[in-house]
Amino acid sequence: MLYDYEILNTSVKFSNDFSTIDERQLWLPTFTVPKIFIMESTHFVIVDDDAINNRLCQLCIARHFGDVPIKSYQDPNLALRAIGSGYDENLEKPTVLFLDIQMPQINGWQFLDQFGAFPEAVRRQFKIYILSASTDRANIEAANNHPLVSGFLSKPLTAAAMERVFRTLPEDYGVRCFS
């Protein structure tokens, strides 16, 4: 797939180990997204051992959806601990989670097994999408058939992939789509 590239000229702040990033140092694909999305209450979590992919996901989300809460974790065990302590049955915090399959600590399938042990009230706050470079048909089919997974996306995260994701989110995620 071919992209047009441009240099961005602003800084974006993130809530992870890196407090700011100077986008002038990055080349990002430019996308034409024909819809305007308003994210009223949605949170984002990225779980991937690849720091570069996490940063690109953060930039893509922030660029297209503005100032929304984004957390990224290179260690899936830390992500599970944060979910366990940051979400409870009385809190409604709609969250889109992008999960890599191939990670050294625990893989995405093991992450899902542990995530499945959370109470239903916590699990229902998440829409999990596998975001992977894997082209293994078995992984794609497993993701599409897994009860906790809403879909499979190929890396890198693109505006077109995000549009597909957000068209499937329920209204309680605060997503409004306008032509």
Secondary structure, 3 states (H helix, E strand, C coil): CCCEEEECCCEEECCCCCCEEEHHHCEEEECCCCCEEEECCCEEEEECCCHHHHHHHHHHHHHHHCCCCEEEECCHHHHHHHHHHHCCCCCCCCEEEEECCCCCCCCHHHHHHHHCCCCHHHHCCEEEEEEECCCCHHHHHHHHHCCCEEEEEECCCCHHHHHHHHHCCCHHHCEEEEC
